[in-house]
């Protein structure tokens, strides 16, 4: 069902306490402008070309905030060292630059992410394709952020010949990855989610049970806020002069990720070209999906699915998500009007509090 989007009923005080911390997602900090509820401890920094923020309701007496912040940074550094295409010496960059036939024995973490990426590439029939880097780079949305122009058709075709998750030569048992030649891996559509899950696992190991982890728009929550209420997240409606919530949901022990086309694009003669490149066509998507929000058990899964469902046209995406019982919310642009769609699984989570 498609309906005009209006924020769900909430007090003015509630809306006024929203703070934007993620692409397409807003975190509600309090119940109202006059609320004196205890607030979480907030830590943060930079990673993966974006930011990270961790909110915890309480800290173990034996752990200092500065120590926890340093530990989180170390966890994320490991992810960057393995999977960041923005680092020329990372493991993934070494693979991308390697000669044909070069073999790599992958760390457990990289192997796990690659296995999950392969699963979703096959499940989505290539809408999620972590080998699409040559196309992303060609359109100017890669690490260099250089020439953002419309490539010639022959260049697009040449790049497409290098793309295809089926080209991957990977032995899961031995964790051996071989470069077949000109294969460029880009795990940006899943690695942030993995990073969130890694931080969440570290917090749990440190004895912290109530937290919200956010890396550039990928979130994972556990437990409750300091006032024993659930973590509240709003899905953003794009606006030129403000950020506001289309709807607000309460979360507990789940992950949520949003992928959107409305902040990263370029225009040529009035035509907009999104950073979302469909690996199946080699070109930016042309549909009117503004953002896709997915709720799942892990942020790795939510991240990969948000990417894939942003690539698919809405009817294809909705059919896939509904048949797979995935909780998904779409924000669509119909002329000058924003409209929403959601799967039955998402509607059920909203109605029962998403926990």
C-alpha positions in Angstrom: 0.0 0.0 0.0 1.3 3.5 -0.9 0.3 6.5 1.1 1.3 10.1 1.4 4.1 10.4 3.9 3.4 12.4 7.1 5.2 12.1 10.4 3.4 9.8 12.8 1.7 11.5 15.7 4.2 12.6 18.2 4.5 15.5 20.6 6.3 18.7 19.4 8.8 18.1 22.2 9.6 14.7 20.8 10.3 15.9 17.3 12.4 18.8 18.7 14.8 16.5 20.5 15.8 14.5 17.3 19.5 14.7 16.5 20.7 13.6 13.1 23.6 11.1 13.3 23.2 9.0 10.2 22.3 9.1 6.6 18.6 8.7 6.5 18.3 7.9 10.2 17.7 10.2 13.1 18.1 9.2 16.8 15.5 10.5 19.2 17.3 11.5 22.4 14.5 12.3 24.8 10.8 12.3 25.4 10.3 16.0 25.2 11.9 19.4 25.3 11.5 19.4 29.1 12.6 15.9 29.7 15.3 15.4 32.3 15.8 11.7 31.6 19.4 10.5 32.0 21.3 10.5 28.8 23.7 7.9 27.4 27.4 8.2 27.5 28.5 9.2 24.0 31.8 8.3 22.3 32.8 9.0 18.7 35.4 9.4 16.1 36.1 8.9 12.4 36.4 5.7 10.4 35.8 4.4 6.8 35.6 7.9 5.4 32.7 8.7 7.8 32.0 8.8 11.5 31.4 6.4 14.3 29.2 7.0 17.3 28.6 4.7 20.3 26.0 5.5 23.0 26.1 3.3 26.1 23.7 3.5 29.0 26.3 2.7 31.6 29.9 1.7 32.0 31.5 -1.1 34.1 33.3 0.5 37.0 36.5 -1.2 35.8 36.4 0.5 32.4 37.2 4.1 31.6 35.6 6.0 28.7 38.9 6.8 27.2 39.9 3.2 27.2 36.7 2.0 25.6 37.0 4.7 22.9 40.5 3.5 22.2 39.4 -0.1 22.0 36.6 0.7 19.6 39.0 2.6 17.4 41.3 -0.4 17.4 38.4 -2.7 16.4 37.6 -0.4 13.5 41.2 0.0 12.5 41.3 -3.8 11.9 38.3 -3.6 9.6 39.9 -0.7 7.7 43.3 -2.5 7.4 41.5 -5.4 5.8 38.6 -4.0 3.8 39.1 -0.3 3.0 39.6 0.6 -0.6 40.6 4.0 0.5 43.9 2.6 2.0 46.4 1.6 -0.6 48.1 -0.9 1.8 44.9 -2.6 3.0 44.4 -6.3 2.3 41.6 -5.6 -0.2 43.7 -3.0 -2.0 46.6 -5.4 -2.2 44.2 -8.0 -3.8 42.9 -5.4 -6.2 46.4 -4.4 -7.3 47.7 -8.0 -7.5 48.8 -9.8 -10.7 46.6 -12.6 -12.1 47.1 -15.9 -10.2 48.2 -14.2 -7.0 46.8 -16.0 -3.9 45.9 -14.6 -0.5 45.2 -16.5 2.7 42.4 -14.4 4.3 42.0 -13.6 8.0 38.9 -15.1 9.5 37.1 -11.7 9.6 37.7 -11.0 5.9 36.7 -14.5 5.0 33.5 -14.2 6.9 32.5 -11.0 5.2 33.3 -12.4 1.8 31.2 -15.4 2.5 28.2 -13.2 3.5 28.8 -11.0 0.4 28.8 -14.1 -1.9 25.5 -15.3 -0.3 23.7 -12.0 -0.9 25.1 -11.6 -4.4 23.6 -14.9 -5.4 20.4 -14.4 -3.4 19.7 -11.0 -5.1 20.7 -12.2 -8.5 23.6 -9.7 -8.7 21.8 -6.6 -7.5 24.3 -6.8 -4.6 27.7 -7.3 -6.4 30.8 -6.5 -4.5 32.9 -6.7 -7.7 31.2 -3.6 -9.2 34.1 -1.3 -8.3 35.3 -0.7 -11.9 31.8 0.7 -12.7 31.6 2.7 -9.5 35.1 4.2 -10.2 34.2 4.8 -13.8 31.2 6.9 -12.9 33.4 9.0 -10.4 32.0 7.6 -7.1 35.1 5.6 -6.1 37.9 6.5 -3.7 39.4 9.2 -6.0 36.1 11.1 -6.4 37.5 12.6 -9.6 35.8 12.9 -13.0 32.1 12.7 -12.5 30.9 12.7 -16.1 28.8 10.3 -18.2 31.2 7.6 -19.5 31.2 6.5 -23.1 29.3 3.3 -23.9 32.5 1.5 -24.8 34.0 2.3 -21.5 31.0 1.1 -19.6 31.0 -2.2 -21.6 34.8 -2.6 -20.9 34.2 -2.1 -17.2 31.3 -4.5 -17.1 33.5 -7.2 -18.5 35.6 -7.0 -15.4 32.6 -7.2 -13.1 30.8 -10.3 -11.8 30.8 -12.0 -8.4 30.9 -15.3 -10.3 34.5 -14.5 -11.3 35.6 -14.8 -7.7 38.0 -17.7 -7.0 37.7 -18.4 -3.3 38.2 -21.6 -1.3 36.2 -21.2 1.9 37.8 -24.2 3.7 41.4 -22.9 3.2 40.3 -19.2 3.1 42.3 -18.9 -0.1 41.4 -16.1 -2.5 43.0 -15.9 -5.9 43.1 -12.9 -8.2 41.8 -14.1 -11.6 42.9 -10.8 -13.3 41.4 -7.3 -13.2 38.9 -8.3 -10.4 38.3 -5.3 -8.1 36.6 -6.0 -4.8 34.6 -3.3 -3.1 33.0 -4.4 0.2 31.7 -0.9 1.1 28.1 -2.1 0.8 28.6 -4.6 3.6 31.8 -3.7 5.5 30.3 -0.8 7.5 27.6 -3.2 8.8 30.3 -5.7 9.7 32.2 -3.0 11.5 29.1 -2.2 13.5 28.6 -5.8 14.5 32.3 -6.1 15.5 32.0 -3.1 17.8 28.7 -4.4 19.2 30.5 -7.8 19.9 33.3 -5.9 21.7 30.9 -4.0 23.8 29.1 -7.2 24.9 32.5 -8.8 25.7 33.3 -5.7 27.8 30.2 -6.3 29.9 28.1 -3.5 28.3 24.6 -4.7 27.5 22.8 -1.4 26.7 24.1 0.5 23.7 23.6 2.0 20.3 26.4 1.7 17.7 26.3 3.8 14.5 28.8 3.9 11.7 27.8 6.3 8.9 24.2 5.2 8.9 24.4 1.6 9.9 23.0 1.1 13.5 22.8 -1.7 16.0 21.1 -1.5 19.3 21.0 -3.7 22.4 19.1 -3.3 25.6 17.6 0.0 26.6 18.5 3.6 27.2 19.5 4.8 30.7 15.8 5.6 31.5 14.9 2.0 30.7 13.1 3.0 27.5 13.9 1.6 24.1 16.2 3.3 21.7 14.2 5.5 19.2 15.2 6.0 15.6 13.5 8.2 13.0 13.6 7.6 9.3 14.5 10.8 7.6 12.5 12.7 5.0 15.0 14.7 2.9 14.5 18.5 3.0 16.6 21.3 1.8 16.7 23.3 5.0 16.1 20.8 7.8 16.1 17.2 8.8 12.8 15.6 10.0 11.4 12.2 10.6 8.9 10.5 8.4 8.2 7.9 11.1 9.8 7.0 14.5 10.3 3.5 15.6 11.5 2.0 18.9 14.3 -0.6 18.7 15.7 -3.3 21.0 18.3 -5.9 20.1 18.1 -5.4 16.3 20.1 -3.8 13.5 19.0 -1.2 11.1 20.6 0.2 7.9 19.5 2.8 5.4 20.7 3.3 1.8 19.8 6.4 0.0 20.3 8.1 -3.4 19.5 11.7 -2.4 22.9 12.9 -1.0 25.5 11.5 -3.4 25.0 12.3 -7.1 26.0 14.6 -9.9 23.9 16.4 -12.6 24.5 16.9 -16.3 22.1 19.2 -18.1 19.5 18.8 -15.4 19.7 15.0 -15.3 20.7 13.5 -12.0 23.0 10.5 -11.8 23.0 8.5 -8.6 26.0 6.9 -6.9 23.9 3.7 -6.9 25.2 1.8 -9.9 23.3 -1.2 -11.0 25.9 -3.9 -11.8 23.5 -5.6 -14.1 23.3 -2.6 -16.5 26.5 -0.7 -15.6 24.6 2.5 -15.1 23.1 4.5 -12.2 19.7 3.5 -11.2 16.8 5.4 -12.8 13.9 4.6 -10.5 12.5 6.9 -7.9 13.5 5.2 -4.7 14.9 7.8 -2.3 15.9 5.6 0.5 15.6 2.0 1.7 15.6 1.1 5.4 16.1 -2.5 6.5 15.8 -4.0 10.0 17.6 -7.3 10.5 19.3 -9.4 13.2 22.8 -8.3 12.2 24.0 -5.0 10.7 26.0 -6.9 8.1 22.8 -8.4 6.7 20.9 -5.1 7.0 23.7 -3.2 5.2 23.9 -5.7 2.3 20.1 -5.8 1.9 19.7 -2.0 2.0 22.3 -1.8 -0.8 20.7 -4.5 -2.9 17.1 -3.2 -2.5 18.3 0.3 -3.4 19.5 -1.1 -6.7 16.4 -3.0 -7.6 13.4 -1.2 -9.0 10.7 -0.9 -6.3 8.4 -3.7 -7.6 11.3 -6.1 -7.8 12.6 -5.0 -4.5 9.2 -5.3 -2.7 8.5 -8.7 -4.2 11.9 -10.0 -3.1 11.7 -8.5 0.4 8.1 -9.7 1.0 8.8 -13.2 -0.2 11.8 -13.4 2.0 10.0 -11.9 5.0 12.4 -9.0 5.4 11.5 -5.9 7.3 11.9 -3.0 4.8 10.7 0.6 4.5 10.9 2.6 1.3 10.7 6.3 0.8 9.8 7.1 -2.8 9.6 10.3 -4.8 6.4 10.7 -6.9 6.7 14.0 -8.7 7.1 16.5 -5.8 5.5 14.2 -3.2 7.3 11.7 -0.9 5.4 8.4 -0.5 6.2 5.4 1.6 6.0 1.6 1.2 6.7 -1.1 3.8 6.7 -4.8 3.9 4.3 -6.7 6.2 7.4 -7.7 8.3 8.3 -4.0 8.8 4.8 -3.0 9.7 4.6 -5.7 12.3 7.8 -4.6 13.9 6.6 -1.0 14.0 3.2 -2.1 15.5 4.8 -4.1 18.3 7.8 -1.8 18.9 10.5 -3.4 16.7 12.0 -5.5 19.5 
